[in-house]
């Protein structure tokens, strides 16, 4: 489910798609998973600016906008999960690292883990 959330955020960032429209892409999912994804996307919709600002505080000599869209989406999704506090921090970080290893540049998982660990 987390990968699907990241891809929904990726489409939002890349294509400027409305996050609420992205929720409809989860139709085939179990209702509990869809609701969890919708909660995260709604949270990001309401707090995207403040989350970007907070993430940016932990990107020394770099800016959030310079990250590729997959990394931006992954960071936003993980920060939302951390803020909602419905999943243990260690689980959120581990899942983010695994997704980064799968879809991001070779060493991206290291700094993603570092940023998220500080939040």
Phi, psi and omega per residue, in radians:
X1 nan -0.672 -3.127
X2 -1.076 -0.662 3.093
X3 -1.076 -0.725 3.135
X4 -1.140 -0.641 3.080
X5 -1.117 -0.774 3.125
X6 -1.072 -0.740 3.135
X7 -1.165 -0.626 3.072
X8 -1.111 -0.743 3.092
X9 -1.164 -0.655 3.088
X10 -1.017 -0.834 3.123
X11 -1.103 -0.670 3.100
X12 -1.067 -0.830 -3.091
X13 -1.239 -0.734 -3.077
X14 -1.311 -0.769 -3.019
X15 -1.857 0.021 -3.106
X16 1.019 0.628 3.112
X17 -1.358 2.536 3.108
X18 -1.138 2.334 -3.123
X19 -1.137 -0.536 3.124
X20 -1.205 -0.536 3.045
X21 -1.182 -0.579 3.127
X22 -1.141 -0.530 3.139
X23 -1.046 -0.612 -3.121
X24 -1.142 -0.338 3.112
X25 -1.215 -0.194 -3.083
X26 -1.657 0.290 -3.071
X27 -0.929 -0.681 -3.043
X28 -1.373 -0.113 -3.091
X29 -1.412 2.804 3.025
X30 -1.062 2.570 -3.034
X31 -1.059 -0.635 3.133
X32 -1.139 -0.745 3.109
X33 -1.174 -0.707 3.126
X34 -1.105 -0.723 3.131
X35 -1.126 -0.692 3.104
X36 -1.117 -0.791 3.108
X37 -1.088 -0.740 3.129
X38 -1.106 -0.677 3.124
X39 -1.102 -0.754 3.121
X40 -1.134 -0.800 -3.133
X41 -1.139 -0.664 3.067
X42 -1.116 -0.749 3.124
X43 -1.062 -0.765 3.128
X44 -1.159 -0.686 3.110
X45 -1.012 -0.679 -3.118
X46 -1.414 -0.450 -2.989
X47 -2.191 0.238 -3.031
X48 -0.936 -0.819 -3.123
X49 -1.062 -0.791 -3.132
X50 -1.226 -0.588 3.091
X51 -1.164 -0.737 3.107
X52 -1.085 -0.726 3.119
X53 -1.097 -0.763 3.140
X54 -1.143 -0.769 3.099
X55 -1.050 -0.757 -3.114
X56 -1.041 -0.544 3.108
X57 -1.062 -0.402 -3.093
X58 -1.899 0.283 3.073
X59 -1.973 1.391 -3.083
X60 -1.107 2.355 3.116
X61 1.007 0.518 -3.105
X62 -2.663 2.850 3.081
X63 -2.218 2.706 3.136
X64 -0.998 -0.708 -3.089
X65 -1.135 -0.383 3.129
X66 -1.428 -0.240 3.064
X67 -1.227 2.650 3.064
X68 -1.264 2.840 -3.010
X69 -1.107 -0.567 3.114
X70 -1.159 -0.759 3.122
X71 -1.147 -0.704 3.080
X72 -1.045 -0.826 -3.121
X73 -1.087 -0.756 -3.137
X74 -1.108 -0.770 3.119
X75 -1.112 -0.773 3.127
X76 -1.082 -0.787 -3.128
X77 -1.082 -0.782 -3.114
X78 -1.181 -0.716 3.116
X79 -1.090 -0.719 3.104
X80 -1.058 -0.792 3.122
X81 -1.079 -0.697 3.116
X82 -1.120 -0.724 -3.109
X83 -1.223 -0.630 3.138
X84 -1.267 -0.366 3.065
X85 0.940 0.692 3.091
X86 -1.747 -0.181 3.138
X87 -2.302 2.486 3.128
X88 -0.997 2.444 -3.099
X89 -0.980 -0.730 -3.129
X90 -1.061 -0.659 3.124
X91 -1.184 -0.781 3.133
X92 -1.059 -0.815 -3.140
X93 -1.101 -0.784 3.138
X94 -1.058 -0.806 3.135
X95 -1.102 -0.713 3.120
X96 -1.097 -0.737 3.115
X97 -1.101 -0.767 -3.141
X98 -1.111 -0.726 3.104
X99 -1.157 -0.704 3.114
X100 -1.093 -0.740 3.114
X101 -1.075 -0.565 -3.085
X102 -1.423 -0.643 -2.956
X103 -2.126 -0.148 -3.064
X104 -1.917 3.131 3.081
X105 -1.008 2.796 -3.003
X106 -0.903 -0.760 -3.079
X107 -1.808 0.104 -3.095
X108 -1.048 -0.598 -3.080
X109 -1.029 -0.520 -3.106
X110 -1.161 -0.876 -3.109
X111 -1.295 -0.537 3.070
X112 -1.080 -0.766 3.077
X113 -1.069 -0.750 -3.134
X114 -1.116 -0.756 3.117
X115 -1.113 -0.865 -3.084
X116 -1.153 -0.564 3.135
X117 -1.144 -0.477 -3.132
X118 -1.458 -0.237 -3.090
X119 -1.583 nan nan
